[in-house]
Amino acid sequence: MTEDVTTVEVSSWRAADELELPPILAASRDAFYEAGYHGTSVRDIARRVGVTVPALYYHYENKEALLLAILDASINHLTALCRAAVEEAGPKPVDRFLNLVECIALFEANAGRTASVDREARLLPADLRAAYTQKRRAIEELLLSAVEAGVEAGVFDTTDARDTTRAILGMLQGIPVWFRVGGELSPEAVAARYQDICAHTVGASPAVIRKVRERARD
């Protein structure tokens, strides 16, 4: 029996924050973030929650199940945020692209603990990792669609839209490695800088670069 993880209703995709998780998953996420997946035992998590190990196993079969539940909750939430960002942007590829970059950057900065656990997905068994990767691909396809549409419209210039999209996602997923809340940059400033970086990465036209910098000043 697992704890219920309900996808948070997206009222504003720019309001990304640490994902609210049930106590066992929240404790697991914090432990994985602080000590790594291999450095955390089920006993460590039970101690954080204040329950016995058998009580924890009543909810989750093993440590892999805990990791998968966190990853699923995280990717489902980020996907909902990205879809809201695309919906707000409308049909123009530049607006869709910039909203998506902003959305993912804000999530990676604001939800650093949750986002950082994503790196532990490589430790899942092959079948579970494949299922999770398939969910992540939905976000890749949203961004790829915007890049391809931008190339077709003549506002982006890149020789391989898919490789460029993957490079951008790799950059964005690296934000939790260095970003710390309360540091020199706010999450919004980070998102603005990455919009500029990513616009150059797709070979955006001068008009698009101007638009990016105008957005950063607003």
C-alpha positions as a Markdown table, in Angstrom:
| # | Residue | x | y | z |
|---|---|---|---|---|
| 1 | Met | 0.0 | 0.0 | 0.0 |
| 2 | Thr | 1.5 | 3.3 | -1.0 |
| 3 | Glu | 0.8 | 6.8 | 0.2 |
| 4 | Asp | -1.4 | 8.9 | -2.0 |
| 5 | Val | 0.5 | 11.3 | -4.2 |
| 6 | Thr | -1.9 | 13.7 | -5.9 |
| 7 | Thr | -0.6 | 15.9 | -8.7 |
| 8 | Val | -0.7 | 19.5 | -7.5 |
| 9 | Glu | -3.2 | 21.7 | -9.5 |
| 10 | Val | -1.2 | 24.1 | -11.6 |
| 11 | Ser | -2.6 | 27.6 | -10.8 |
| 12 | Ser | 0.6 | 29.4 | -12.0 |
| 13 | Trp | 3.4 | 27.6 | -13.7 |
| 14 | Arg | 5.9 | 30.3 | -12.5 |
| 15 | Ala | 5.0 | 29.4 | -8.8 |
| 16 | Ala | 7.1 | 26.2 | -8.8 |
| 17 | Asp | 8.4 | 25.3 | -5.3 |
| 18 | Glu | 9.5 | 22.2 | -3.5 |
| 19 | Leu | 7.0 | 19.6 | -4.2 |
| 20 | Glu | 4.7 | 18.8 | -1.3 |
| 21 | Leu | 5.0 | 15.1 | -0.6 |
| 22 | Pro | 3.6 | 12.7 | 2.0 |
| 23 | Pro | 5.9 | 12.4 | 5.1 |
| 24 | Ile | 7.6 | 9.2 | 4.1 |
| 25 | Leu | 8.4 | 10.5 | 0.6 |
| 26 | Ala | 9.5 | 13.9 | 1.9 |
| 27 | Ala | 11.9 | 12.3 | 4.4 |
| 28 | Ser | 13.2 | 10.0 | 1.6 |
| 29 | Arg | 13.8 | 12.9 | -0.7 |
| 30 | Asp | 15.7 | 14.8 | 1.9 |
| 31 | Ala | 17.8 | 11.8 | 2.8 |
| 32 | Phe | 18.6 | 11.0 | -0.8 |
| 33 | Tyr | 19.5 | 14.7 | -1.4 |
| 34 | Glu | 21.8 | 14.9 | 1.7 |
| 35 | Ala | 23.4 | 11.5 | 1.6 |
| 36 | Gly | 22.7 | 10.0 | -1.8 |
| 37 | Tyr | 20.6 | 7.0 | -2.6 |
| 38 | His | 23.3 | 4.5 | -1.7 |
| 39 | Gly | 24.2 | 6.4 | 1.4 |
| 40 | Thr | 20.7 | 6.2 | 2.7 |
| 41 | Ser | 19.2 | 3.2 | 4.4 |
| 42 | Val | 15.5 | 2.4 | 5.0 |
| 43 | Arg | 16.2 | 2.6 | 8.7 |
| 44 | Asp | 17.5 | 6.2 | 8.2 |
| 45 | Ile | 14.3 | 7.1 | 6.5 |
| 46 | Ala | 12.1 | 5.5 | 9.2 |
| 47 | Arg | 14.0 | 7.3 | 11.8 |
| 48 | Arg | 13.4 | 10.7 | 10.1 |
| 49 | Val | 9.7 | 10.0 | 9.8 |
| 50 | Gly | 9.4 | 8.6 | 13.3 |
| 51 | Val | 8.1 | 5.2 | 12.4 |
| 52 | Thr | 9.4 | 1.6 | 12.6 |
| 53 | Val | 10.9 | 0.0 | 9.6 |
| 54 | Pro | 8.0 | -2.5 | 9.3 |
| 55 | Ala | 5.6 | 0.4 | 9.3 |
| 56 | Leu | 7.5 | 2.0 | 6.4 |
| 57 | Tyr | 7.5 | -1.3 | 4.5 |
| 58 | Tyr | 3.7 | -1.4 | 4.9 |
| 59 | His | 3.6 | 1.6 | 2.5 |
| 60 | Tyr | 6.6 | 0.9 | 0.3 |
| 61 | Glu | 8.1 | -2.5 | -0.7 |
| 62 | Asn | 11.7 | -1.3 | -0.7 |
| 63 | Lys | 14.0 | 1.6 | -1.2 |
| 64 | Glu | 13.6 | 1.4 | -5.0 |
| 65 | Ala | 9.9 | 1.9 | -4.6 |
| 66 | Leu | 10.5 | 5.1 | -2.5 |
| 67 | Leu | 12.8 | 6.5 | -5.2 |
| 68 | Leu | 10.4 | 5.7 | -8.0 |
| 69 | Ala | 7.5 | 7.3 | -6.2 |
| 70 | Ile | 9.5 | 10.5 | -5.7 |
| 71 | Leu | 10.6 | 10.6 | -9.3 |
| 72 | Asp | 7.1 | 9.9 | -10.6 |
| 73 | Ala | 5.6 | 12.7 | -8.4 |
| 74 | Ser | 8.4 | 15.1 | -9.6 |
| 75 | Ile | 8.1 | 14.4 | -13.3 |
| 76 | Asn | 4.3 | 14.4 | -13.2 |
| 77 | His | 4.3 | 17.8 | -11.5 |
| 78 | Leu | 7.0 | 19.3 | -13.9 |
| 79 | Thr | 5.1 | 18.0 | -16.9 |
| 80 | Ala | 1.9 | 19.7 | -15.7 |
| 81 | Leu | 3.8 | 23.0 | -15.2 |
| 82 | Cys | 5.4 | 22.8 | -18.7 |
| 83 | Arg | 2.0 | 22.1 | -20.3 |
| 84 | Ala | 0.6 | 25.1 | -18.5 |
| 85 | Ala | 3.5 | 27.3 | -19.7 |
| 86 | Val | 2.9 | 26.1 | -23.3 |
| 87 | Glu | -0.8 | 26.8 | -23.1 |
| 88 | Glu | -0.2 | 30.3 | -21.8 |
| 89 | Ala | 2.3 | 31.0 | -24.6 |
| 90 | Gly | -0.1 | 30.3 | -27.4 |
| 91 | Pro | 0.9 | 29.2 | -30.9 |
| 92 | Lys | 4.1 | 31.3 | -31.5 |
| 93 | Pro | 7.2 | 29.0 | -31.2 |
| 94 | Val | 9.4 | 31.7 | -29.6 |
| 95 | Asp | 6.9 | 32.2 | -26.8 |
| 96 | Arg | 6.5 | 28.5 | -26.3 |
| 97 | Phe | 10.3 | 28.0 | -26.2 |
| 98 | Leu | 10.9 | 30.9 | -23.8 |
| 99 | Asn | 8.1 | 29.9 | -21.5 |
| 100 | Leu | 9.4 | 26.3 | -21.3 |
| 101 | Val | 12.9 | 27.3 | -20.6 |
| 102 | Glu | 11.7 | 29.7 | -17.9 |
| 103 | Cys | 9.4 | 27.0 | -16.4 |
| 104 | Ile | 12.1 | 24.3 | -16.2 |
| 105 | Ala | 14.7 | 26.8 | -14.9 |
| 106 | Leu | 12.4 | 28.0 | -12.1 |
| 107 | Phe | 11.5 | 24.4 | -11.2 |
| 108 | Glu | 15.2 | 23.4 | -11.0 |
| 109 | Ala | 16.0 | 26.4 | -8.9 |
| 110 | Asn | 13.0 | 26.5 | -6.6 |
| 111 | Ala | 12.6 | 22.8 | -6.2 |
| 112 | Gly | 16.3 | 22.0 | -5.8 |
| 113 | Arg | 16.0 | 19.0 | -3.5 |
| 114 | Thr | 13.3 | 17.3 | -5.6 |
| 115 | Ala | 15.0 | 18.2 | -8.8 |
| 116 | Ser | 18.4 | 16.9 | -7.6 |
| 117 | Val | 17.0 | 13.4 | -6.8 |
| 118 | Asp | 16.4 | 13.1 | -10.6 |
| 119 | Arg | 20.1 | 12.2 | -10.9 |
| 120 | Glu | 19.4 | 9.0 | -8.9 |
| 121 | Ala | 17.1 | 7.7 | -11.6 |
| 122 | Arg | 20.1 | 5.9 | -13.2 |
| 123 | Leu | 20.2 | 3.6 | -10.1 |
| 124 | Leu | 16.7 | 2.2 | -10.9 |
| 125 | Pro | 16.4 | -1.3 | -12.5 |
| 126 | Ala | 16.3 | -1.1 | -16.3 |
| 127 | Asp | 12.6 | -1.7 | -16.6 |
| 128 | Leu | 11.7 | 1.0 | -14.1 |
| 129 | Arg | 14.3 | 3.4 | -15.5 |
| 130 | Ala | 12.8 | 2.9 | -18.9 |
| 131 | Ala | 9.3 | 3.8 | -17.7 |
| 132 | Tyr | 10.6 | 6.9 | -16.0 |
| 133 | Thr | 12.6 | 7.9 | -19.0 |
| 134 | Gln | 9.5 | 7.7 | -21.1 |
| 135 | Lys | 7.7 | 10.1 | -18.9 |
| 136 | Arg | 10.7 | 12.5 | -19.1 |
| 137 | Arg | 10.5 | 12.3 | -22.8 |
| 138 | Ala | 7.1 | 14.1 | -22.8 |
| 139 | Ile | 8.9 | 17.3 | -21.7 |
| 140 | Glu | 11.6 | 16.8 | -24.3 |
| 141 | Glu | 9.0 | 16.5 | -27.0 |
| 142 | Leu | 7.3 | 19.8 | -25.8 |
| 143 | Leu | 10.6 | 21.6 | -26.1 |
| 144 | Leu | 11.6 | 19.9 | -29.3 |
| 145 | Ser | 8.3 | 20.9 | -30.9 |
| 146 | Ala | 9.0 | 24.6 | -30.1 |
| 147 | Val | 12.5 | 24.4 | -31.4 |
| 148 | Glu | 11.5 | 22.7 | -34.7 |
| 149 | Ala | 8.7 | 25.2 | -35.2 |
| 150 | Gly | 11.1 | 28.0 | -34.6 |
| 151 | Val | 13.5 | 26.6 | -37.2 |
| 152 | Glu | 10.6 | 26.3 | -39.7 |
| 153 | Ala | 9.5 | 29.9 | -39.0 |
| 154 | Gly | 13.1 | 31.1 | -39.6 |
| 155 | Val | 13.6 | 32.5 | -36.1 |
| 156 | Phe | 15.9 | 29.7 | -34.9 |
| 157 | Asp | 18.9 | 28.3 | -36.7 |
| 158 | Thr | 20.2 | 24.9 | -35.6 |
| 159 | Thr | 21.4 | 21.9 | -37.6 |
| 160 | Asp | 19.9 | 19.3 | -35.3 |
| 161 | Ala | 16.9 | 20.3 | -33.3 |
| 162 | Arg | 16.8 | 17.1 | -31.2 |
| 163 | Asp | 20.4 | 17.2 | -30.1 |
| 164 | Thr | 20.1 | 20.9 | -29.4 |
| 165 | Thr | 17.0 | 20.2 | -27.3 |
| 166 | Arg | 18.8 | 17.6 | -25.3 |
| 167 | Ala | 21.7 | 19.9 | -24.7 |
| 168 | Ile | 19.4 | 22.6 | -23.4 |
| 169 | Leu | 17.7 | 20.2 | -21.0 |
| 170 | Gly | 21.1 | 19.0 | -19.8 |
| 171 | Met | 22.0 | 22.6 | -19.0 |
| 172 | Leu | 18.8 | 23.3 | -17.2 |
| 173 | Gln | 19.0 | 20.0 | -15.2 |
| 174 | Gly | 22.4 | 21.1 | -13.9 |
| 175 | Ile | 21.0 | 24.2 | -12.1 |
| 176 | Pro | 20.5 | 22.4 | -8.7 |
| 177 | Val | 24.2 | 21.5 | -8.7 |
| 178 | Trp | 25.3 | 25.1 | -8.1 |
| 179 | Phe | 22.2 | 27.1 | -7.3 |
| 180 | Arg | 21.3 | 27.9 | -3.7 |
| 181 | Val | 18.2 | 29.8 | -2.6 |
| 182 | Gly | 19.2 | 33.0 | -0.9 |
| 183 | Gly | 22.4 | 33.3 | -2.9 |
| 184 | Glu | 23.5 | 36.1 | -5.2 |
| 185 | Leu | 20.9 | 35.3 | -7.9 |
| 186 | Ser | 17.1 | 34.8 | -7.5 |
| 187 | Pro | 15.4 | 32.0 | -9.3 |
| 188 | Glu | 13.8 | 34.5 | -11.6 |
| 189 | Ala | 17.3 | 36.0 | -12.4 |
| 190 | Val | 18.6 | 32.5 | -13.1 |
| 191 | Ala | 15.6 | 31.8 | -15.4 |
| 192 | Ala | 16.2 | 35.0 | -17.3 |
| 193 | Arg | 19.9 | 34.2 | -17.8 |
| 194 | Tyr | 19.1 | 30.7 | -19.1 |
| 195 | Gln | 16.5 | 32.1 | -21.5 |
| 196 | Asp | 19.3 | 34.2 | -23.0 |
| 197 | Ile | 21.8 | 31.3 | -23.1 |
| 198 | Cys | 19.2 | 28.9 | -24.6 |
| 199 | Ala | 18.1 | 31.4 | -27.2 |
| 200 | His | 21.7 | 31.7 | -28.4 |
| 201 | Thr | 22.0 | 27.9 | -28.3 |
| 202 | Val | 19.1 | 27.5 | -30.8 |
| 203 | Gly | 20.6 | 30.3 | -33.0 |
| 204 | Ala | 17.8 | 32.7 | -32.3 |
| 205 | Ser | 17.5 | 35.7 | -34.6 |
| 206 | Pro | 18.5 | 39.2 | -33.3 |
| 207 | Ala | 14.9 | 40.1 | -32.9 |
| 208 | Val | 14.3 | 37.1 | -30.6 |
| 209 | Ile | 17.4 | 38.0 | -28.6 |
| 210 | Arg | 16.1 | 41.5 | -28.1 |
| 211 | Lys | 12.7 | 40.0 | -27.0 |
| 212 | Val | 14.5 | 37.8 | -24.4 |
| 213 | Arg | 16.3 | 40.8 | -22.9 |
| 214 | Glu | 13.2 | 42.9 | -22.9 |
| 215 | Arg | 11.5 | 40.0 | -20.9 |
| 216 | Ala | 14.4 | 40.0 | -18.5 |
| 217 | Arg | 13.9 | 43.7 | -17.8 |
| 218 | Asp | 10.1 | 43.5 | -17.2 |
